[in-house]
Amino acid sequence: MRVFKLIRLEIGFLKKSIALIGVILVAFISALLSVVSVLLDVPDGMYAGINEFSNYHGLQALGVKEGFAAAGGTAFGGKINGLTQYCTITGTTSLNISAHKPASKDDEEDTEVEVAMSFTGFAVLESMAEQVFAPYQQYAQSATYAFPARAGEICINKSVANLMGAKIGSEVTITADPYFFGREDITFSDREISETYTVVGYLDNTSISRYNGLHSKDVYLPSAYFYLIPKADPVYTSLYYYFTDAKTLHRTYLSLTHSGYGVTLSGTISAQISNIGMAQALFGAVTGVLAILVLFILYTLIAIFFRQRRAQICRLKLLGARNGVIAAVYCLIAIFLIVVAIVAGSAFSMAFNVYFIGLCGRLFRKFSANFISNFRPVVPAFLLLFLTVYTLLLFFFVVRKIKNTAIAREVRNE
C-alpha cells in the first residue's frame, strides 16, 4: 500500500511530464496500431481480389521431378527440353518444332522473307490426365479428337500431325534437337532423349479456346500444339503447379525462393504479387520507424523521471528504500501510461485505418473493394506485452543508475 501511495504522490509531482509524454505516446501508438492493421489488411484484400479474378493460380518450379513438393500446390504437368520443346518429332517425315532461325526481313523491297514456325508441347502427369483433360473432352467436335490417358500416349494438332505424317494409331518419335545443345539459356536434363509415343487422337485447339473463353476463371492448362504423358520420370525443365489460394501461392513462392529453388510465376499473378510485396515493404518500413519512435519515447519518459526526481530518489535511499522498489515506482507509472495509451490508441487507430485504407484504395484501385479494415485485439495485446517487457528492461537500467547515484552530493546540492 505504501508503494501505491508513493506512486500516486509521484504522479502528482510529474503530472505535466506524464501528460505531455502521454499525449505523444497516444499519437504514436495510434499510428503504429493503425499501420500494423493496414499492413495485415491490405495484402489480405489484394489476395481476396486475386482469388475473385481467378480460381487457379500458377507457379512453375524449374529443373525438378514430378515428386517435388510445393506446399499447397498441385502439380499437373510441365515442359521438358528435348521432349516438349527444342526437339524433333518424326512420323513418316521429321518436323523441328522449335525454329532454328528467327524470321528475318531486309529493308529492301521485293526481298523474300524467311518464315520460321515454332510449335510448343506440354507434358501432363499420368495421375492428373483425367482431371486435366476432362473439361475439354466434352467440347470436342469429333471422336477423332482425344487426349492421352496413359504414359506413352500423345495427341497432336491435326495440321501439325499432317506436316509430320502422323495418324491416329501410328507412332511418332521425339528426339532432342542437337541444334540447341550448348546454348547457355537452354538446358537439357538428358541430351540423348529419344522416345516413341502412340498418337491416340488429334488435338482440337478450337474446342480448347472455346472452353477457355467460357471458363476464364477456371483455366490452368496452357495452350499447346500437342499433349503427351511422359514414359519415364523425367526432370521437368519447368514443372507447373496450380494453387486455389493466392496467399498460399505467395507463401510457397517465397519459401522456395529463399531455399534456393528456381521458381517463376505467370505474368498476371507475378505483377499482382509484386504489388503485394511493394505494399508490405512500404507499411513494414513505416511500422518499423513508428515502433522505434515509441521505444524512444518510453526511454525518454524514464530518463525524465530520473532527471526530475533525482533528489527524491536520494531521499528515499537515505530512508532505507531498496533500489528495486524505487525503480519499480517509476516503471509502474510508465506501464500505467502504456496501458492508457494503448486503450486510447486502439480507439484512435480505427479512425486512422479509414484514411490509410482509402489511401491504399487509390494506390491499388483494382482491389479497393476488397480492402476492409479489421480490428484485431491480438495486435494491441501483443504491443502491450512487448512494451511491458521493454519497460522491465528499462527497470534494470534505472536500478543501475540509482546504484551509482551520489546520495550525499545530491542532497547537499539541493
KOLPAKOL-289983 format. One line per field, with one value per residue (C-alpha): residue number from 1; x, y, z. Coordinates in nm, 4 decimals. Layout:
BEGIN
i: c(NUM ...)
X: c(X ...)
Y: c(Y ...)
Z: c(Z ...)
This chain:
BEGIN
i: c(1 2 3 4 5 6 7 8 9 10 11 12 13 14 15 16 17 18 19 20 21 22 23 24 25 26 27 28 29 30 31 32 33 34 35 36 37 38 39 40 41 42 43 44 45 46 47 48 49 50 51 52 53 54 55 56 57 58 59 60 61 62 63 64 65 66 67 68 69 70 71 72 73 74 75 76 77 78 79 80 81 82 83 84 85 86 87 88 89 90 91 92 93 94 95 96 97 98 99 100 101 102 103 104 105 106 107 108 109 110 111 112 113 114 115 116 117 118 119 120 121 122 123 124 125 126 127 128 129 130 131 132 133 134 135 136 137 138 139 140 141 142 143 144 145 146 147 148 149 150 151 152 153 154 155 156 157 158 159 160 161 162 163 164 165 166 167 168 169 170 171 172 173 174 175 176 177 178 179 180 181 182 183 184 185 186 187 188 189 190 191 192 193 194 195 196 197 198 199 200 201 202 203 204 205 206 207 208 209 210 211 212 213 214 215 216 217 218 219 220 221 222 223 224 225 226 227 228 229 230 231 232 233 234 235 236 237 238 239 240 241 242 243 244 245 246 247 248 249 250 251 252 253 254 255 256 257 258 259 260 261 262 263 264 265 266 267 268 269 270 271 272 273 274 275 276 277 278 279 280 281 282 283 284 285 286 287 288 289 290 291 292 293 294 295 296 297 298 299 300 301 302 303 304 305 306 307 308 309 310 311 312 313 314 315 316 317 318 319 320 321 322 323 324 325 326 327 328 329 330 331 332 333 334 335 336 337 338 339 340 341 342 343 344 345 346 347 348 349 350 351 352 353 354 355 356 357 358 359 360 361 362 363 364 365 366 367 368 369 370 371 372 373 374 375 376 377 378 379 380 381 382 383 384 385 386 387 388 389 390 391 392 393 394 395 396 397 398 399 400 401 402 403 404 405 406 407 408 409 410 411 412 413 414)
X: c(0.0000 0.2840 0.4296 0.0984 0.0684 0.4180 0.3225 0.0202 0.2350 0.4973 0.2285 0.1190 0.4722 0.5278 0.1813 0.2959 0.5664 0.3325 0.0588 0.2935 0.4632 0.1247 -0.0235 0.2800 0.2698 -0.1018 -0.0436 0.2419 0.0800 -0.2387 -0.0402 0.1554 -0.1559 -0.3209 -0.0264 0.0098 -0.3604 -0.3221 -0.0094 -0.2306 -0.5500 -0.4127 -0.2382 -0.5456 -0.7618 -0.5355 -0.5300 -0.9114 -0.9203 -0.6838 -0.8957 -1.2054 -1.0291 -0.9285 -0.9894 -0.6471 -0.3041 0.0077 0.3629 0.6478 0.9364 1.2448 1.4553 1.2652 1.0982 0.7310 0.7510 0.8928 0.6836 0.5371 0.3313 -0.0317 0.0064 -0.0918 0.1499 -0.0244 0.2388 0.5129 0.7694 1.0713 1.3518 1.4097 1.0615 0.8033 1.0292 1.3686 1.3069 1.2284 0.9123 0.9280 0.6298 0.6763 0.8688 1.0610 0.9494 1.1613 0.9138 1.1488 1.2675 1.6421 1.6417 1.4219 1.2116 1.4046 1.3280 1.5571 1.4610 1.4813 1.1608 1.0934 1.3153 1.1934 1.1018 1.2252 0.9390 1.0199 0.7498 0.7654 0.5272 0.5153 0.4027 0.3080 0.3673 0.0848 0.1316 -0.0391 -0.2048 -0.3599 -0.4511 -0.8172 -0.8756 -0.6838 -0.8445 -1.1997 -1.3377 -1.2172 -1.3307 -1.6995 -1.6259 -1.4569 -1.6160 -1.5401 -1.4479 -1.1052 -1.0296 -0.8965 -0.6477 -0.3780 -0.4656 -0.1587 0.2168 0.3487 0.0425 0.0208 -0.2397 -0.1340 -0.2927 -0.4248 -0.2443 0.0873 0.0222 -0.0254 0.3103 0.4920 0.2763 0.1285 -0.2109 -0.4188 -0.2764 0.0653 0.3806 0.5962 0.9499 1.0572 1.4288 1.6163 1.7297 2.1119 2.0971 2.0218 2.2921 2.5489 2.3140 2.3605 1.9926 1.8688 1.9376 1.8773 1.8435 1.9130 2.0706 2.0001 1.6205 1.4590 1.1218 0.8375 0.4759 0.1465 -0.0913 -0.4314 -0.6129 -0.5995 -0.5957 -0.8927 -0.7434 -1.0722 -1.2591 -0.9871 -1.0073 -1.3864 -1.3698 -1.1037 -1.3137 -1.6250 -1.4431 -1.1660 -1.1572 -1.1084 -0.8252 -0.4848 -0.3847 -0.1601 -0.2285 -0.0103 0.0070 0.0473 -0.0001 0.1764 0.2206 0.5918 0.7025 0.9627 1.0127 1.1848 1.3370 1.0974 1.2544 0.9518 0.7001 0.3643 0.1522 -0.1893 -0.2986 -0.6532 -0.5467 -0.3253 -0.1917 -0.0748 0.0847 0.2756 0.3996 0.5152 0.6863 0.8788 0.9666 1.1029 1.2875 1.4528 1.5500 1.7392 1.5000 1.4259 1.0623 0.8593 0.5023 0.2715 0.2805 -0.0561 -0.0139 0.3515 0.2513 -0.0078 0.2300 0.4811 0.2204 0.1597 0.5319 0.5508 0.2625 0.4171 0.7563 0.6044 0.3900 0.6525 0.9065 0.6584 0.5792 0.9478 1.0014 0.6968 0.7990 1.1452 0.9913 0.7582 1.0529 1.2497 0.9566 0.9406 1.3146 1.2805 0.9998 1.2114 1.5070 1.2865 1.1614 1.5150 1.6399 1.3472 1.3235 1.6913 1.6837 1.3695 1.5359 1.8300 1.5953 1.4224 1.7585 1.8553 1.5261 1.6202 1.4238 1.5741 1.6889 1.4412 1.1467 1.2439 1.2856 0.9562 0.7703 0.8656 0.8430 0.4892 0.3965 0.5343 0.3401 0.0209 0.0795 0.1368 -0.1960 -0.3813 -0.2016 -0.2828 -0.6503 -0.6807 -0.4590 -0.6760 -0.9769 -0.7959 -0.6341 -0.9747 -1.0103 -0.6587 -0.7435 -1.0167 -0.7630 -0.4926 -0.7369 -0.8665 -0.5093 -0.4443 -0.7683 -0.6300 -0.2941 -0.4436 -0.7789 -0.8386 -0.8652 -1.0141 -1.3475 -1.1633 -0.9877 -1.1737 -1.0424 -1.0454 -0.9833 -0.7605 -0.7447 -0.4327 -0.2309 -0.2731 -0.2433 0.0904 0.2050 0.1148 0.3165 0.6125 0.6211 0.5811 0.8843 1.0753 0.9818 1.1063 1.4380 1.4439 1.3697 1.7088 1.8692 1.7134 1.8248 2.1788 2.1569 2.0224 2.3069 2.5546 2.3758 2.5899 2.3376 2.5255 2.6196 2.2650 2.1175 2.3892 2.3383 1.9685)
Y: c(0.0000 0.2400 0.1781 0.2648 0.5764 0.6748 0.6143 0.8414 1.1150 1.0869 1.1084 1.4348 1.5754 1.4528 1.5208 1.7769 1.5486 1.2489 1.4428 1.5680 1.2335 1.0617 1.2681 1.1992 0.8304 0.8037 0.9677 0.7386 0.4226 0.5097 0.5481 0.2291 0.0196 0.1639 0.0930 -0.2623 -0.3186 -0.1859 -0.4000 -0.7035 -0.5838 -0.4633 -0.7886 -0.9881 -0.7559 -0.7999 -1.1788 -1.1771 -0.9698 -1.2091 -1.5064 -1.3388 -1.2846 -1.6491 -1.9786 -2.1120 -1.9515 -2.0913 -2.1463 -2.3168 -2.4910 -2.5153 -2.8285 -3.0630 -3.4044 -3.4894 -3.5561 -3.2116 -3.0590 -2.7114 -2.6768 -2.6047 -2.6572 -2.9419 -3.0455 -3.1318 -3.1146 -2.9086 -2.8524 -3.0698 -2.9537 -3.2198 -3.3661 -3.0875 -2.8167 -2.7948 -3.1327 -3.3099 -3.5165 -3.7855 -3.9640 -4.0512 -3.7241 -3.5165 -3.1820 -2.9481 -2.7933 -2.5126 -2.2795 -2.2873 -1.9329 -1.6371 -1.4844 -1.2091 -0.9367 -0.6934 -0.3341 -0.3636 -0.4231 -0.7496 -0.9368 -1.2799 -1.3267 -1.6405 -1.7868 -1.9940 -2.1712 -2.2989 -2.5463 -2.5940 -2.9062 -2.9842 -3.2929 -3.3915 -3.6143 -3.9502 -3.9214 -3.5875 -3.6631 -3.7433 -3.4354 -3.2018 -3.3091 -3.3913 -3.0342 -3.0093 -3.3501 -3.2535 -2.9722 -3.1982 -3.1789 -3.5365 -3.8759 -3.8359 -3.5618 -3.7347 -3.6764 -3.9109 -4.1132 -4.3306 -4.2948 -4.3139 -4.1546 -3.8259 -3.6103 -3.3667 -3.0739 -3.2140 -2.9639 -3.0322 -3.4064 -3.3772 -3.1975 -3.4911 -3.7609 -3.8833 -4.0538 -4.1887 -4.5211 -4.4565 -4.3884 -4.0763 -4.0486 -3.7442 -3.6685 -3.3850 -3.1371 -3.1163 -2.7722 -2.6208 -2.8057 -2.5731 -2.2771 -2.1100 -2.0182 -2.3716 -2.6730 -3.0401 -3.2878 -3.5667 -3.4830 -3.8328 -3.8030 -4.0156 -4.1676 -4.3168 -4.2169 -4.3510 -4.0974 -4.1512 -3.8562 -3.5196 -3.2056 -2.9748 -2.6339 -2.4663 -2.6531 -2.5686 -2.1990 -2.2148 -2.3687 -2.1238 -1.8319 -1.9515 -2.0503 -1.7960 -1.8208 -2.1985 -2.2281 -2.3607 -2.5860 -2.3866 -2.3922 -2.6273 -2.7998 -3.1407 -3.3008 -3.6143 -3.8238 -3.8954 -4.2570 -4.2321 -3.9995 -3.7113 -3.3950 -3.1174 -2.8045 -2.6316 -2.8228 -2.6455 -2.6247 -2.4742 -2.3123 -2.2296 -1.9581 -1.6626 -1.6220 -1.9840 -1.9354 -1.6300 -1.8065 -2.1077 -1.8858 -1.7008 -2.0238 -2.1942 -1.8830 -1.8388 -2.2084 -2.1507 -2.3159 -2.1668 -2.0578 -1.8410 -1.7125 -1.6436 -1.2842 -1.1760 -1.3201 -1.2092 -0.8435 -0.8640 -1.0443 -0.7686 -0.5098 -0.7007 -0.7065 -0.3315 -0.2648 -0.4887 -0.3215 0.0268 -0.0328 -0.2596 0.0234 0.2704 0.0186 -0.0184 0.3587 0.4083 0.1192 0.2701 0.6082 0.4519 0.2786 0.6054 0.7898 0.5357 0.5628 0.9410 0.9132 0.7067 0.9412 1.2433 1.0706 1.0036 1.3528 1.5377 1.3187 1.2522 1.4340 1.2464 0.9170 1.0044 1.0854 0.7526 0.5762 0.7635 0.6466 0.2871 0.2191 -0.0505 0.0314 -0.2146 -0.0620 0.2904 0.1852 -0.0080 0.3106 0.4884 0.1804 0.1100 0.4679 0.4062 0.0783 0.2504 0.5168 0.2446 0.0788 0.4101 0.4952 0.1557 0.1723 0.5254 0.4433 0.1447 0.3737 0.6410 0.3817 0.2873 0.6399 0.6299 0.2983 0.4623 0.7106 0.4517 0.2053 0.4869 0.5709 0.2092 0.2072 0.4887 0.3153 -0.0230 0.0651 -0.2812 -0.4258 -0.1278 -0.3059 -0.5824 -0.3510 -0.3917 -0.2585 -0.5241 -0.4646 -0.7388 -0.7381 -0.9539 -0.6629 -0.4161 -0.7096 -0.8082 -0.4454 -0.4145 -0.7266 -0.6092 -0.2592 -0.4016 -0.6255 -0.3277 -0.1218 -0.4012 -0.3871 -0.0148 -0.1036 -0.2747 0.0235 0.2557 0.0286 0.0518 0.4313 0.4516 0.2395 0.4886 0.7959 1.0026 1.0487 1.2929 1.5195 1.5314 1.6182 1.8791 2.0441 2.0726)
Z: c(0.0000 0.0789 -0.2648 -0.4340 -0.2174 -0.3252 -0.6881 -0.6502 -0.4973 -0.7704 -1.0376 -0.8766 -0.8938 -1.2522 -1.3911 -1.6506 -1.7880 -1.7804 -1.9600 -2.2318 -2.2902 -2.2658 -2.5482 -2.7669 -2.6788 -2.7619 -3.1002 -3.1994 -3.0622 -3.2525 -3.5719 -3.5019 -3.4383 -3.7467 -3.9749 -3.8397 -3.9078 -4.2623 -4.3066 -4.2394 -4.4118 -4.7450 -4.8505 -4.7443 -4.9543 -5.2539 -5.2101 -5.1999 -5.5191 -5.6970 -5.5873 -5.7292 -6.0609 -6.0992 -5.9179 -6.0105 -5.9866 -6.1479 -6.0258 -6.2093 -6.0341 -6.2547 -6.3053 -6.0716 -6.0846 -6.0506 -5.6757 -5.5955 -5.3167 -5.3480 -5.0307 -5.1069 -5.4821 -5.7138 -5.9882 -6.3160 -6.5889 -6.7414 -7.0123 -7.0827 -7.3085 -7.5706 -7.5335 -7.5496 -7.6913 -7.8642 -8.0205 -8.3484 -8.3985 -8.6609 -8.8137 -9.1789 -9.2014 -8.9474 -8.8067 -8.5955 -8.3552 -8.2432 -8.5179 -8.5846 -8.7168 -8.6314 -8.9043 -9.0823 -9.3346 -9.5118 -9.5563 -9.9341 -10.1230 -10.3060 -10.0614 -9.9660 -9.6010 -9.4302 -9.2272 -8.9196 -8.7185 -8.3628 -8.2011 -7.8257 -7.6459 -7.2885 -7.0747 -6.8385 -6.5326 -6.5781 -6.2372 -6.3377 -6.7006 -6.6435 -6.4262 -6.6572 -6.9852 -6.8732 -6.9024 -7.2650 -7.3820 -7.3857 -7.6325 -7.8876 -8.2329 -8.3371 -8.1959 -8.3569 -8.1069 -7.7960 -7.5169 -7.3812 -7.0730 -7.0125 -7.0279 -7.3822 -7.5446 -7.7320 -7.9060 -8.1791 -8.3562 -8.6838 -8.9042 -8.7302 -8.7487 -9.1250 -9.1556 -8.9922 -9.1487 -8.8195 -8.7973 -8.5112 -8.4002 -8.5524 -8.3611 -8.3550 -8.2281 -8.0302 -8.0285 -7.8582 -8.1231 -8.1154 -8.2766 -7.9345 -7.7417 -7.5878 -7.5578 -7.2177 -7.1959 -7.2724 -7.0517 -7.1251 -6.8399 -7.0892 -7.4238 -7.5538 -7.5237 -7.7930 -7.7117 -7.9107 -7.8462 -7.9797 -8.1339 -7.9663 -8.1187 -8.2810 -8.0735 -8.1161 -8.0364 -8.1252 -7.8531 -7.6043 -7.6948 -7.6662 -7.3211 -7.2033 -7.3245 -7.1445 -6.8244 -6.7947 -6.4128 -6.4190 -6.6723 -6.5722 -6.8649 -7.1016 -7.4737 -7.6803 -8.0187 -7.8607 -7.5202 -7.4056 -7.0939 -7.0333 -7.0247 -6.7514 -6.4535 -6.6319 -6.4902 -6.5837 -6.7216 -6.5736 -6.3581 -6.3353 -6.0205 -5.9640 -5.6386 -5.5348 -5.2905 -5.3814 -5.0267 -5.0167 -5.3586 -5.2365 -4.9229 -5.1233 -5.3792 -5.1075 -4.9258 -5.2371 -5.3500 -5.0094 -5.0183 -5.3423 -5.5888 -5.9273 -5.9270 -6.1616 -6.1641 -6.4561 -6.5833 -6.4403 -6.0930 -6.0830 -6.1272 -5.8509 -5.6138 -5.6843 -5.5787 -5.2562 -5.1865 -5.2507 -5.0086 -4.7420 -4.7801 -4.7554 -4.4498 -4.2933 -4.3101 -4.1580 -3.8837 -3.8026 -3.7803 -3.5571 -3.3313 -3.2834 -3.2018 -2.9414 -2.7749 -2.7781 -2.6197 -2.3372 -2.2821 -2.2760 -2.0209 -1.7830 -1.8331 -1.7493 -1.4362 -1.3230 -1.4015 -1.2432 -0.9348 -0.8675 -0.5342 -0.4269 -0.5202 -0.2951 -0.0044 -0.0446 -0.0391 0.2790 0.4317 0.3569 0.0374 -0.1798 -0.5305 -0.6847 -0.5007 -0.6063 -0.9708 -0.9632 -0.8648 -1.1857 -1.4084 -1.2831 -1.3717 -1.7214 -1.7540 -1.6396 -1.9032 -2.1647 -2.0796 -2.1082 -2.4343 -2.5909 -2.4916 -2.6287 -2.9248 -3.0202 -3.0432 -3.2433 -3.4715 -3.6104 -3.7434 -3.8873 -4.0567 -4.2618 -4.4011 -4.4728 -4.6306 -4.8508 -4.9498 -5.0449 -5.2420 -5.4547 -5.4954 -5.5877 -5.7398 -5.8809 -5.5301 -5.3448 -5.2908 -5.1028 -4.8566 -4.5290 -4.2004 -3.9294 -3.5609 -3.4233 -3.0401 -3.0547 -3.2025 -2.9106 -2.6675 -2.8189 -2.8218 -2.4524 -2.3718 -2.5779 -2.4272 -2.0774 -2.1308 -2.2690 -1.9631 -1.7363 -1.9177 -1.8505 -1.4877 -1.4594 -1.6298 -1.3701 -1.0844 -1.2127 -1.2363 -0.8817 -0.7506 -0.8938 -0.7596 -0.5216 -0.2389 -0.0199 -0.3104 -0.4466 -0.1073 -0.0357 -0.3767 -0.3113)
